[in-house]
């Protein structure tokens, strides 16, 4: 039997059939699906007629990334459950949620998922409430920021999200320089 799907329309008009197993991973899509079911019953609409729900805040590239991630994640979970059932043992504590699996590391690699799609995916996963993927994406953003100084961090975000600060560029640069001096270890005190 084929898995039931939920039709979702992205901001550019592309429509996706989202499997219910993935809908269940998202707090927002789960609520949207339930509201659609209530509407169908209330207005006596044909339950077999596909209902389209639009998410104008989400682009199709992000939806494709989410589908790709959860297709692998759900497949991995099913495989792990089968192995656990055949072994008849408790799940291994070493394989906790804090450790990134190789396929997850590959998914968020900078060559695979550059800065712009990564940042937009963080916004989309937060908006759609995909906790597992949001945590993974935010962890990767933190890893990428770890090696940057404050000026580079500002530029990291400003390049994708142009924003105007309250200060002029000169005032902002003075403040950043001042903060950088405070955070650098003082070599003269030895």
C-alpha positions in Angstrom: 0.0 0.0 0.0 1.3 3.4 -1.0 1.9 5.9 1.8 -0.7 8.8 2.0 0.7 12.2 1.0 -0.1 15.8 1.7 0.1 18.3 -1.2 2.2 21.4 -0.4 2.7 24.4 -2.6 5.9 26.4 -2.3 6.4 30.1 -2.8 7.1 29.8 -6.5 4.0 27.6 -7.2 5.8 24.2 -7.3 3.6 21.5 -5.7 5.1 18.7 -3.7 3.6 15.4 -2.4 4.9 15.2 1.1 4.7 11.7 2.6 2.8 11.5 5.9 5.8 10.1 7.6 7.6 13.4 6.9 4.5 15.5 7.7 4.5 13.9 11.1 8.1 15.2 11.7 6.9 18.8 11.3 4.8 20.6 13.9 3.5 23.1 11.5 2.7 20.6 8.6 1.1 18.2 11.1 -1.2 21.1 12.3 -1.9 22.2 8.7 -2.8 18.6 7.7 -5.2 18.3 10.7 -6.9 21.6 9.8 -7.3 20.4 6.2 -9.0 17.2 7.4 -11.3 19.2 9.7 -12.2 21.5 6.7 -12.9 18.5 4.5 -15.3 17.0 7.1 -16.9 20.3 7.9 -17.7 21.2 4.3 -18.3 17.6 3.3 -15.5 17.7 0.7 -14.3 14.6 -1.0 -11.5 13.2 1.3 -9.9 11.6 -1.8 -9.7 15.0 -3.6 -6.2 16.3 -2.9 -6.1 19.5 -0.9 -3.3 21.9 -1.6 -1.8 24.0 1.2 0.5 26.8 0.3 3.4 27.9 2.3 4.4 31.2 0.7 7.4 31.7 3.0 9.1 28.5 1.8 10.9 28.1 -1.5 10.9 24.8 -3.5 14.7 24.3 -3.0 14.3 24.2 0.7 11.4 21.7 0.5 13.5 19.5 -1.8 16.3 19.6 0.8 13.9 18.7 3.6 12.5 15.8 1.5 16.0 14.6 0.7 17.1 14.7 4.4 14.0 13.0 5.8 13.9 10.3 3.2 17.3 9.2 4.4 16.6 9.9 8.1 13.4 7.8 8.1 15.1 5.0 6.1 18.0 5.0 8.7 15.5 4.8 11.6 13.6 1.9 10.0 16.9 0.1 9.4 18.0 0.7 13.0 14.6 -0.6 14.3 14.9 -3.7 12.3 18.4 -4.4 13.6 17.3 -3.8 17.2 14.4 -6.2 16.7 16.6 -8.9 15.3 19.2 -8.5 18.0 16.6 -8.1 20.7 18.8 -5.7 22.6 18.4 -2.2 23.9 19.5 0.7 21.6 23.2 1.6 22.0 23.7 4.7 24.1 26.8 5.6 22.1 24.6 6.4 19.2 23.0 9.4 20.9 21.3 12.4 19.3 24.4 14.4 19.9 26.6 12.4 17.5 26.3 13.2 13.8 26.0 10.2 11.5 28.2 10.1 8.4 25.3 10.8 6.0 24.3 13.8 8.1 27.8 15.1 8.0 27.7 14.7 4.2 24.3 16.5 4.0 25.6 19.7 5.7 29.1 19.8 4.2 29.9 23.2 2.8 30.5 21.8 -0.7 27.1 20.2 -0.6 25.2 22.9 1.3 26.8 26.3 0.9 26.2 29.2 3.2 23.1 30.7 1.5 21.1 27.5 1.3 22.2 26.6 4.8 21.0 29.8 6.3 17.7 29.7 4.5 17.2 26.1 5.5 17.7 27.2 9.1 14.8 29.7 8.7 12.6 27.2 6.9 13.1 24.4 9.4 12.4 26.7 12.2 9.2 28.0 10.5 8.0 24.5 9.6 9.1 23.1 13.0 11.3 20.3 11.7 13.2 19.9 15.0 15.7 17.3 14.0 16.9 19.0 10.8 16.8 22.4 12.4 19.1 21.2 15.2 21.5 19.7 12.6 21.5 22.9 10.5 22.1 25.1 13.5 24.9 22.9 14.8 26.6 23.2 11.4 26.2 27.0 11.4 27.8 27.1 14.8 30.6 24.9 13.6 31.2 27.2 10.6 31.1 30.3 12.8 33.5 28.8 15.4 36.6 29.6 13.3 35.6 33.2 12.4 36.3 36.5 14.2 33.6 39.0 14.9 34.0 40.9 11.7 33.8 37.7 9.7 30.7 36.6 11.6 29.0 39.9 10.8 29.9 39.5 7.1 28.8 35.9 7.2 25.2 37.0 7.9 25.2 40.4 6.2 26.2 38.8 2.9 22.9 36.9 2.9 20.7 39.1 5.0 21.5 42.7 4.2 20.5 44.8 7.1 21.1 48.3 8.2 22.6 48.8 11.6 22.0 51.6 13.9 25.5 52.8 13.5 27.6 54.1 10.6 30.2 51.7 9.2 32.9 53.6 11.0 31.2 53.5 14.4 30.5 49.8 13.8 34.1 49.1 12.9 35.3 51.0 16.1 33.0 48.9 18.2 34.1 45.6 16.6 37.8 46.6 17.0 37.2 47.4 20.6 35.4 44.0 21.2 38.2 42.2 19.4 40.8 43.8 21.7 38.9 42.7 24.7 38.6 39.1 23.5 42.2 38.7 22.5 44.5 37.3 25.2 46.8 39.9 26.6 50.4 38.8 25.9 52.0 41.6 28.0 50.8 40.2 31.3 53.2 37.2 31.4 
